Amino acid sequence: MKALVVGIGNDLRGDDDAGLAVARVMKSEQPAGVTILEINNDVTTLLDHLPGFDVAMIVDTTQSGSPPGTIHRFDASTTPLPETRSMRSTHGMTVGSILELARLQRQLPKRVLVYGIEGKQFIHGSSLTPEVEKAVRIVAQMVYGDLGAEAQSDALNNSVS
């Protein structure tokens, strides 16, 4: 199983750094066989990195009106991410738009999980708020768990074939 973990964000804008922070936590422990990527600001480059992976796990900050630090988890493997007025992106295009473009181009991995960490403040030069900092650690553990589950599922499917 070839797995990709992508942290998306802007490390100069407070809580918008959450996705990048998750990627950095995971890089410090570097799970075997997992490619970890940081995308700082230009989410369109995600299209270049998805092909060739069986699994992609993407982490970004959300602004949906939920309490700061709320964790959203979506399975975008077969259905689009919910695109509503409240699910804004600070990166120009939304992650959902990029994933749908990849789906149309048949470049989407078989399994795509998207984790959103609800942000509180996005002031230039600020750091993560305590709520988001706590959520970063939780999401990193969720991604590790989901990677383990995917590896087990892959092993089971390969032994049945």
MDTraj code that builds the backbone (N, CA, C; nanometers):
import mdtraj as md
import numpy as np

residues = "MET LYS ALA LEU VAL VAL GLY ILE GLY ASN ASP LEU ARG GLY ASP ASP ASP ALA GLY LEU ALA VAL ALA ARG VAL MET LYS SER GLU GLN PRO ALA GLY VAL THR ILE LEU GLU ILE ASN ASN ASP VAL THR THR LEU LEU ASP HIS LEU PRO GLY PHE ASP VAL ALA MET ILE VAL ASP THR THR GLN SER GLY SER PRO PRO GLY THR ILE HIS ARG PHE ASP ALA SER THR THR PRO LEU PRO GLU THR ARG SER MET ARG SER THR HIS GLY MET THR VAL GLY SER ILE LEU GLU LEU ALA ARG LEU GLN ARG GLN LEU PRO LYS ARG VAL LEU VAL TYR GLY ILE GLU GLY LYS GLN PHE ILE HIS GLY SER SER LEU THR PRO GLU VAL GLU LYS ALA VAL ARG ILE VAL ALA GLN MET VAL TYR GLY ASP LEU GLY ALA GLU ALA GLN SER ASP ALA LEU ASN ASN SER VAL SER".split()
xyz = np.array([
    [0.0841, -0.1177, 0.0000],
    [0.0000, 0.0000, 0.0000],
    [0.0887, 0.1241, 0.0000],
    [0.0660, 0.2125, -0.0960],
    [0.1380, 0.3392, -0.1012],
    [0.0471, 0.4471, -0.0433],
    [0.0930, 0.5088, 0.0666],
    [0.0110, 0.6071, 0.1367],
    [0.0758, 0.7449, 0.1335],
    [-0.0092, 0.8455, 0.1215],
    [0.0323, 0.9851, 0.1207],
    [-0.0432, 1.0590, 0.2302],
    [0.0297, 1.1336, 0.3132],
    [-0.0313, 1.2210, 0.4124],
    [0.0074, 1.3631, 0.3730],
    [-0.0927, 1.4498, 0.3597],
    [-0.0701, 1.5874, 0.3170],
    [-0.1229, 1.6833, 0.4225],
    [-0.0367, 1.7708, 0.4681],
    [-0.0775, 1.8805, 0.5550],
    [-0.0813, 2.0073, 0.4726],
    [-0.1956, 2.0762, 0.4756],
    [-0.2144, 2.1976, 0.3967],
    [-0.2316, 2.3152, 0.4919],
    [-0.1724, 2.4291, 0.4575],
    [-0.1929, 2.5457, 0.5412],
    [-0.1031, 2.6614, 0.5056],
    [-0.1044, 2.7579, 0.5931],
    [-0.0186, 2.8757, 0.5811],
    [0.0435, 2.8966, 0.7176],
    [0.1720, 2.8724, 0.7288],
    [0.2379, 2.8760, 0.8592],
    [0.2590, 3.0168, 0.9130],
    [0.2125, 3.1173, 0.8407],
    [0.2230, 3.2551, 0.8877],
    [0.0902, 3.3114, 0.9370],
    [-0.0160, 3.2288, 0.9348],
    [-0.1481, 3.2809, 0.9666],
    [-0.2177, 3.2034, 1.0785],
    [-0.1559, 3.1957, 1.1937],
    [-0.2206, 3.1386, 1.3120],
    [-0.2690, 2.9969, 1.2907],
    [-0.3993, 2.9767, 1.3130],
    [-0.4573, 2.8425, 1.3069],
    [-0.4562, 2.7814, 1.1672],
    [-0.4287, 2.8614, 1.0647],
    [-0.4193, 2.8061, 0.9302],
    [-0.2985, 2.7133, 0.9172],
    [-0.2143, 2.7104, 1.0184],
    [-0.0958, 2.6238, 1.0218],
    [-0.1292, 2.4810, 1.0667],
    [-0.2527, 2.4533, 1.1023],
    [-0.2878, 2.3238, 1.1633],
    [-0.2517, 2.2040, 1.0758],
    [-0.2852, 2.2082, 0.9479],
    [-0.2532, 2.0952, 0.8602],
    [-0.1042, 2.0721, 0.8494],
    [-0.0290, 2.1806, 0.8382],
    [0.1169, 2.1698, 0.8322],
    [0.1723, 2.1155, 0.9629],
    [0.1132, 2.1574, 1.0741],
    [0.1588, 2.1105, 1.2058],
    [0.1385, 1.9598, 1.2201],
    [0.0267, 1.9073, 1.1687],
    [0.0035, 1.7626, 1.1734],
    [0.1113, 1.6915, 1.0910],
    [0.1408, 1.7431, 0.9725],
    [0.2441, 1.6811, 0.8886],
    [0.3791, 1.6811, 0.9596],
    [0.4113, 1.7889, 1.0295],
    [0.5404, 1.7971, 1.1003],
    [0.5464, 1.6978, 1.2159],
    [0.4357, 1.6818, 1.2875],
    [0.4309, 1.5823, 1.3953],
    [0.4578, 1.4438, 1.3368],
    [0.3933, 1.4149, 1.2249],
    [0.4084, 1.2828, 1.1649],
    [0.5484, 1.2624, 1.1070],
    [0.6077, 1.3689, 1.0521],
    [0.7444, 1.3575, 0.9992],
    [0.8433, 1.3252, 1.1105],
    [0.8161, 1.3730, 1.2317],
    [0.9088, 1.3481, 1.3427],
    [0.9118, 1.1999, 1.3790],
    [0.8065, 1.1282, 1.3456],
    [0.8018, 0.9836, 1.3726],
    [0.8081, 0.9017, 1.2443],
    [0.8013, 0.9646, 1.1302],
    [0.8077, 0.9084, 0.9961],
    [0.7633, 0.7617, 0.9863],
    [0.6325, 0.7389, 0.9732],
    [0.5857, 0.6008, 0.9577],
    [0.6435, 0.5366, 0.8312],
    [0.6801, 0.4113, 0.8412],
    [0.7404, 0.3396, 0.7281],
    [0.6421, 0.3325, 0.6115],
    [0.6935, 0.3566, 0.4933],
    [0.6131, 0.3433, 0.3732],
    [0.5118, 0.4539, 0.3500],
    [0.5206, 0.5618, 0.4250],
    [0.4254, 0.6717, 0.4117],
    [0.5007, 0.7966, 0.3656],
    [0.4518, 0.8580, 0.2592],
    [0.5059, 0.9852, 0.2129],
    [0.4293, 1.0968, 0.2817],
    [0.5028, 1.1879, 0.3429],
    [0.4400, 1.2999, 0.4126],
    [0.4794, 1.4280, 0.3407],
    [0.3788, 1.5076, 0.3087],
    [0.3988, 1.6271, 0.2277],
    [0.3365, 1.7472, 0.2967],
    [0.4049, 1.8601, 0.2913],
    [0.3505, 1.9871, 0.3393],
    [0.3229, 2.0755, 0.2182],
    [0.2017, 2.1273, 0.2113],
    [0.1663, 2.2225, 0.1062],
    [0.1336, 2.3538, 0.1741],
    [0.2213, 2.4496, 0.1530],
    [0.2069, 2.5802, 0.2162],
    [0.1424, 2.6762, 0.1175],
    [0.0124, 2.6938, 0.1317],
    [-0.0653, 2.7944, 0.0604],
    [-0.1234, 2.7515, -0.0735],
    [-0.0475, 2.6953, -0.1664],
    [-0.0984, 2.6674, -0.3002],
    [-0.1542, 2.5257, -0.3093],
    [-0.2800, 2.5115, -0.2725],
    [-0.3434, 2.3800, -0.2667],
    [-0.3537, 2.3141, -0.4045],
    [-0.3430, 2.3910, -0.5124],
    [-0.3524, 2.3313, -0.6455],
    [-0.2394, 2.2325, -0.6719],
    [-0.1267, 2.2470, -0.6020],
    [-0.0161, 2.1520, -0.6224],
    [-0.0506, 2.0115, -0.5729],
    [-0.1583, 2.0003, -0.4957],
    [-0.2035, 1.8684, -0.4503],
    [-0.2297, 1.7775, -0.5698],
    [-0.2805, 1.8328, -0.6794],
    [-0.3080, 1.7540, -0.8002],
    [-0.1842, 1.6801, -0.8503],
    [-0.0690, 1.7420, -0.8363],
    [0.0551, 1.6810, -0.8852],
    [0.1013, 1.5640, -0.7996],
    [0.0529, 1.5568, -0.6770],
    [0.1055, 1.4572, -0.5829],
    [0.0145, 1.3358, -0.5627],
    [-0.1111, 1.3421, -0.6018],
    [-0.2053, 1.2328, -0.5765],
    [-0.1819, 1.1074, -0.6613],
    [-0.1452, 1.1202, -0.7886],
    [-0.1306, 0.9991, -0.8707],
    [-0.0263, 0.9028, -0.8146],
    [-0.0586, 0.7746, -0.8242],
    [0.0355, 0.6710, -0.7827],
    [0.0180, 0.6243, -0.6390],
    [-0.0701, 0.6882, -0.5639],
    [-0.0931, 0.6466, -0.4248],
    [-0.2243, 0.5695, -0.4142],
    [-0.2258, 0.4703, -0.3254],
    [-0.3477, 0.3941, -0.2978],
    [-0.4362, 0.4676, -0.1982],
    [-0.3725, 0.5386, -0.1063],
    [-0.4416, 0.6071, 0.0026],
    [-0.3861, 0.7483, 0.0152],
    [-0.4757, 0.8456, 0.0332],
    [-0.4332, 0.9823, 0.0623],
    [-0.5110, 1.0306, 0.1840],
    [-0.4396, 1.0895, 0.2777],
    [-0.4999, 1.1481, 0.3969],
    [-0.4573, 1.2939, 0.4000],
    [-0.5556, 1.3815, 0.3978],
    [-0.5312, 1.5245, 0.3805],
    [-0.5824, 1.5987, 0.5028],
    [-0.4996, 1.6887, 0.5560],
    [-0.5366, 1.7655, 0.6753],
    [-0.5292, 1.9143, 0.6428],
    [-0.6357, 1.9864, 0.6764],
    [-0.6408, 2.1301, 0.6525],
    [-0.7229, 2.1948, 0.7630],
    [-0.7104, 2.3244, 0.7740],
    [-0.7922, 2.3999, 0.8688],
    [-0.9259, 2.4295, 0.8037],
    [-1.0323, 2.4278, 0.8832],
    [-1.1646, 2.4612, 0.8320],
    [-1.2195, 2.5841, 0.9040],
    [-1.3179, 2.6445, 0.8414],
    [-1.3908, 2.7565, 0.8985],
    [-1.5390, 2.7316, 0.8704],
    [-1.6001, 2.6474, 0.9489],
    [-1.7398, 2.6114, 0.9243],
    [-1.8343, 2.6695, 1.0286],
    [-1.7802, 2.7366, 1.1286],
    [-1.8647, 2.7891, 1.2352],
    [-1.8713, 2.6982, 1.3564],
    [-1.8067, 2.5830, 1.3500],
    [-1.8003, 2.4933, 1.4654],
    [-1.7045, 2.5531, 1.5688],
    [-1.7095, 2.5049, 1.6923],
    [-1.6159, 2.5556, 1.7937],
    [-1.4707, 2.5297, 1.7539],
    [-1.3799, 2.6221, 1.7874],
    [-1.2378, 2.6038, 1.7558],
    [-1.1853, 2.4707, 1.8109],
    [-1.1064, 2.4031, 1.7284],
    [-1.0500, 2.2746, 1.7678],
    [-1.1378, 2.1557, 1.7312],
    [-1.2603, 2.1817, 1.6830],
    [-1.3474, 2.0722, 1.6387],
    [-1.2787, 1.9998, 1.5231],
    [-1.2862, 1.8687, 1.5245],
    [-1.2247, 1.7869, 1.4202],
    [-1.3338, 1.7301, 1.3310],
    [-1.3196, 1.7532, 1.2028],
    [-1.4106, 1.6982, 1.1027],
    [-1.3333, 1.5911, 1.0262],
    [-1.3986, 1.4797, 0.9976],
    [-1.3345, 1.3734, 0.9196],
    [-1.4318, 1.3304, 0.8114],
    [-1.3854, 1.3356, 0.6874],
    [-1.4701, 1.3009, 0.5733],
    [-1.4022, 1.1926, 0.4903],
    [-1.4814, 1.0998, 0.4418],
    [-1.4325, 1.0019, 0.3461],
    [-1.4709, 1.0528, 0.2077],
    [-1.3725, 1.0975, 0.1319],
    [-1.3967, 1.1523, -0.0014],
    [-1.3631, 1.0511, -0.1106],
    [-1.3564, 0.9247, -0.0731],
    [-1.3186, 0.8211, -0.1692],
    [-1.4187, 0.8086, -0.2827],
    [-1.5456, 0.8152, -0.2508],
    [-1.6482, 0.7964, -0.3536],
    [-1.7457, 0.9122, -0.3642],
    [-1.7466, 1.0008, -0.2657],
    [-1.8383, 1.1144, -0.2701],
    [-1.7626, 1.2441, -0.2452],
    [-1.8091, 1.3518, -0.3059],
    [-1.7414, 1.4808, -0.2869],
    [-1.7498, 1.5287, -0.1425],
    [-1.6535, 1.6122, -0.1055],
    [-1.6597, 1.6791, 0.0247],
    [-1.7789, 1.7728, 0.0244],
    [-1.8391, 1.7949, 0.1400],
    [-1.9491, 1.8921, 0.1432],
    [-1.8955, 2.0318, 0.1130],
    [-1.9487, 2.0939, 0.0116],
    [-1.9088, 2.2300, -0.0256],
    [-2.0243, 2.3228, 0.0088],
    [-2.0068, 2.3980, 0.1125],
    [-2.1097, 2.4932, 0.1521],
    [-2.0462, 2.6303, 0.1678],
    [-2.1287, 2.7309, 0.1822],
    [-2.0786, 2.8647, 0.2032],
    [-1.9890, 2.8715, 0.3263],
    [-2.0183, 2.7880, 0.4266],
    [-1.9436, 2.7963, 0.5515],
    [-1.8122, 2.7181, 0.5490],
    [-1.7907, 2.6347, 0.4498],
    [-1.6654, 2.5589, 0.4400],
    [-1.5713, 2.6352, 0.3468],
    [-1.5208, 2.7473, 0.3929],
    [-1.4341, 2.8337, 0.3129],
    [-1.2909, 2.7819, 0.3135],
    [-1.2169, 2.8296, 0.2159],
    [-1.0745, 2.7990, 0.2089],
    [-0.9972, 2.9295, 0.2044],
    [-0.8830, 2.9319, 0.2707],
    [-0.7961, 3.0490, 0.2624],
    [-0.6924, 3.0299, 0.1524],
    [-0.7052, 2.9252, 0.0733],
    [-0.6036, 2.8912, -0.0266],
    [-0.6487, 2.9176, -0.1699],
    [-0.7577, 2.9881, -0.1924],
    [-0.8059, 3.0117, -0.3282],
    [-0.9042, 2.9042, -0.3679],
    [-0.8581, 2.7900, -0.4142],
    [-0.9459, 2.6764, -0.4436],
    [-0.9618, 2.5941, -0.3169],
    [-1.0734, 2.5272, -0.3048],
    [-1.0944, 2.4416, -0.1879],
    [-1.0332, 2.3038, -0.2130],
    [-1.0065, 2.2339, -0.1047],
    [-0.9570, 2.0960, -0.1148],
    [-1.0603, 2.0116, -0.1883],
    [-1.1882, 2.0343, -0.1601],
    [-1.2944, 1.9594, -0.2278],
    [-1.2909, 1.9780, -0.3785],
    [-1.2679, 2.1006, -0.4243],
    [-1.2592, 2.1274, -0.5686],
    [-1.1415, 2.0544, -0.6311],
    [-1.0296, 2.0547, -0.5615],
    [-0.9097, 1.9859, -0.6122],
    [-0.9348, 1.8357, -0.6205],
    [-0.9978, 1.7791, -0.5168],
    [-1.0241, 1.6347, -0.5182],
    [-1.1205, 1.5972, -0.6305],
    [-1.2188, 1.6811, -0.6561],
    [-1.3129, 1.6507, -0.7644],
    [-1.2452, 1.6611, -0.9007],
    [-1.1546, 1.7548, -0.9155],
    [-1.0780, 1.7643, -1.0397],
    [-0.9921, 1.6387, -1.0567],
    [-0.9296, 1.5937, -0.9501],
    [-0.8502, 1.4707, -0.9552],
    [-0.9391, 1.3503, -0.9879],
    [-1.0609, 1.3483, -0.9339],
    [-1.1541, 1.2380, -0.9624],
    [-1.1882, 1.2375, -1.1116],
    [-1.2168, 1.3554, -1.1680],
    [-1.2490, 1.3653, -1.3105],
    [-1.1331, 1.3204, -1.3982],
    [-1.0118, 1.3483, -1.3537],
    [-0.8924, 1.3103, -1.4288],
    [-0.8478, 1.1669, -1.3993],
    [-0.9242, 1.0968, -1.3169],
    [-0.8927, 0.9587, -1.2758],
    [-0.7558, 0.9509, -1.2085],
    [-0.7244, 1.0518, -1.1281],
    [-0.5980, 1.0587, -1.0555],
    [-0.6178, 1.0457, -0.9050],
    [-0.7410, 1.0235, -0.8621],
    [-0.7721, 1.0155, -0.7201],
    [-0.7363, 0.8769, -0.6659],
    [-0.6637, 0.8695, -0.5557],
    [-0.6364, 0.7389, -0.4946],
    [-0.7675, 0.6661, -0.4599],
    [-0.7593, 0.5342, -0.4426],
    [-0.8784, 0.4557, -0.4100],
    [-0.9427, 0.5007, -0.2796],
    [-0.8596, 0.5393, -0.1841],
    [-0.9093, 0.5803, -0.0516],
    [-0.8579, 0.7205, -0.0227],
    [-0.9505, 0.8120, 0.0094],
    [-0.9152, 0.9505, 0.0409],
    [-0.9908, 0.9922, 0.1670],
    [-0.9154, 1.0237, 0.2707],
    [-0.9738, 1.0743, 0.3946],
    [-0.9269, 1.2177, 0.4135],
    [-1.0198, 1.3048, 0.4509],
    [-0.9879, 1.4456, 0.4720],
    [-1.0240, 1.4808, 0.6155],
    [-0.9281, 1.5413, 0.6847],
    [-0.9470, 1.5834, 0.8232],
    [-0.9444, 1.7355, 0.8245],
    [-1.0449, 1.7945, 0.8849],
    [-1.0481, 1.9395, 0.8991],
    [-1.0413, 1.9757, 1.0463],
    [-0.9559, 2.0695, 1.0794],
    [-0.9457, 2.1193, 1.2166],
    [-1.0024, 2.2608, 1.2170],
    [-1.1066, 2.2802, 1.2930],
    [-1.1722, 2.4110, 1.2978],
    [-1.0801, 2.5149, 1.3595],
    [-1.0532, 2.6210, 1.2832],
    [-0.9653, 2.7279, 1.3294],
    [-1.0413, 2.8372, 1.4024],
    [-0.9661, 2.9177, 1.4751],
    [-1.0244, 3.0283, 1.5520],
    [-0.9745, 3.1628, 1.5017],
    [-0.8427, 3.1753, 1.4846],
    [-0.7875, 3.3040, 1.4411],
    [-0.6822, 3.2811, 1.3325],
    [-0.6772, 3.3767, 1.2415],
    [-0.5920, 3.3644, 1.1229],
    [-0.5095, 3.4915, 1.1030],
    [-0.4682, 3.5518, 1.2122],
    [-0.3938, 3.6762, 1.2084],
    [-0.2503, 3.6491, 1.1648],
    [-0.2028, 3.7285, 1.0705],
    [-0.0660, 3.7135, 1.0195],
    [0.0343, 3.7252, 1.1342],
    [0.1256, 3.6293, 1.1425],
    [0.2310, 3.6313, 1.2431],
    [0.1940, 3.5672, 1.3754],
    [0.0717, 3.5186, 1.3903],
    [0.0315, 3.4555, 1.5163],
    [0.0572, 3.3051, 1.5112],
    [0.0463, 3.2415, 1.6272],
    [0.0687, 3.0973, 1.6352],
    [-0.0649, 3.0258, 1.6569],
    [-0.0581, 2.8935, 1.6653],
    [-0.1791, 2.8139, 1.6865],
    [-0.2441, 2.8494, 1.8199],
    [-0.3767, 2.8526, 1.8211],
    [-0.4478, 2.8700, 1.9470],
    [-0.4433, 2.7386, 2.0243],
    [-0.4614, 2.7420, 2.1569],
    [-0.4535, 2.6177, 2.2357],
    [-0.5517, 2.5099, 2.1899],
    [-0.6720, 2.5498, 2.1490],
    [-0.7715, 2.4507, 2.1039],
    [-0.7235, 2.3778, 1.9789],
    [-0.6664, 2.4536, 1.8884],
    [-0.6197, 2.3944, 1.7628],
    [-0.4923, 2.3135, 1.7863],
    [-0.4055, 2.3612, 1.8722],
    [-0.2831, 2.2867, 1.9046],
    [-0.3173, 2.1487, 1.9621],
    [-0.4172, 2.1428, 2.0478],
    [-0.4613, 2.0146, 2.1036],
    [-0.5181, 1.9253, 1.9927],
    [-0.5975, 1.9848, 1.9037],
    [-0.6576, 1.9075, 1.7947],
    [-0.5511, 1.8525, 1.6997],
    [-0.4418, 1.9251, 1.6795],
    [-0.3328, 1.8782, 1.5929],
    [-0.2803, 1.7439, 1.6434],
    [-0.2575, 1.7322, 1.7723],
    [-0.2069, 1.6056, 1.8285],
    [-0.3096, 1.4924, 1.8115],
    [-0.4368, 1.5263, 1.8314],
    [-0.5425, 1.4258, 1.8173],
    [-0.5528, 1.3784, 1.6725],
    [-0.5495, 1.4721, 1.5784],
    [-0.5607, 1.4344, 1.4368],
    [-0.4408, 1.3502, 1.3939],
    [-0.3217, 1.3830, 1.4402],
    [-0.2054, 1.3001, 1.4066],
    [-0.2295, 1.1560, 1.4518],
    [-0.2843, 1.1370, 1.5710],
    [-0.3143, 1.0022, 1.6194],
    [-0.4243, 0.9364, 1.5361],
    [-0.5239, 1.0136, 1.4941],
    [-0.6301, 0.9598, 1.4084],
    [-0.5718, 0.9120, 1.2753],
    [-0.4824, 0.9915, 1.2174],
    [-0.4208, 0.9540, 1.0901],
    [-0.3388, 0.8267, 1.1070],
    [-0.2595, 0.8175, 1.2151],
    [-0.1847, 0.6940, 1.2422],
    [-0.2803, 0.5748, 1.2497],
    [-0.3909, 0.5914, 1.3205],
    [-0.4889, 0.4833, 1.3334],
    [-0.5494, 0.4449, 1.1996],
    [-0.5848, 0.5447, 1.1201],
    [-0.6439, 0.5156, 0.9893],
    [-0.5419, 0.4522, 0.8946],
    [-0.4159, 0.4941, 0.9038],
    [-0.3115, 0.4298, 0.8230],
    [-0.2972, 0.2823, 0.8612],
    [-0.3008, 0.2549, 0.9913],
    [-0.2925, 0.1163, 1.0378],
    [-0.4094, 0.0333, 0.9889],
    [-0.5284, 0.0901, 0.9936],
    [-0.6477, 0.0194, 0.9464],
    [-0.6398, -0.0067, 0.7964],
    [-0.5906, 0.0907, 0.7210],
    [-0.5754, 0.0731, 0.5761],
    [-0.4733, -0.0357, 0.5448],
    [-0.3635, -0.0380, 0.6192],
    [-0.2600, -0.1399, 0.5978],
    [-0.3148, -0.2790, 0.6277],
    [-0.3919, -0.2915, 0.7346],
    [-0.4524, -0.4212, 0.7679],
    [-0.5512, -0.4640, 0.6608],
    [-0.6326, -0.3713, 0.6137],
    [-0.7301, -0.4012, 0.5091],
    [-0.6593, -0.4428, 0.3808],
    [-0.5519, -0.3726, 0.3472],
    [-0.4739, -0.4043, 0.2283],
    [-0.4126, -0.5434, 0.2396],
    [-0.3575, -0.5753, 0.3568],
    [-0.2967, -0.7077, 0.3789],
    [-0.4020, -0.8172, 0.3679],
    [-0.5191, -0.7913, 0.4249],
    [-0.6280, -0.8899, 0.4184],
    [-0.6734, -0.9113, 0.2739],
    [-0.6893, -0.8018, 0.2002],
    [-0.7316, -0.8123, 0.0604],
    [-0.6278, -0.8847, -0.0240],
    [-0.5001, -0.8619, 0.0030],
    [-0.3933, -0.9290, -0.0731],
    [-0.3837, -1.0769, -0.0395],
    [-0.4170, -1.1152, 0.0837],
    [-0.4103, -1.2567, 0.1200],
    [-0.5289, -1.3350, 0.0649],
    [-0.6395, -1.2664, 0.0376],
    [-0.7588, -1.3314, -0.0174],
    [-0.7454, -1.3499, -0.1674],
    [-0.6700, -1.2615, -0.2335],
    [-0.6567, -1.2662, -0.3804],
    [-0.5896, -1.3907, -0.4287],
])
top = md.Topology()
chain = top.add_chain()
for i, resn in enumerate(residues, 1):
    res = top.add_residue(resn, chain, resSeq=i)
    for name in ("N", "CA", "C"):
        top.add_atom(name, md.element.get_by_symbol(name[0]), res)
traj = md.Trajectory(xyz[None], top)
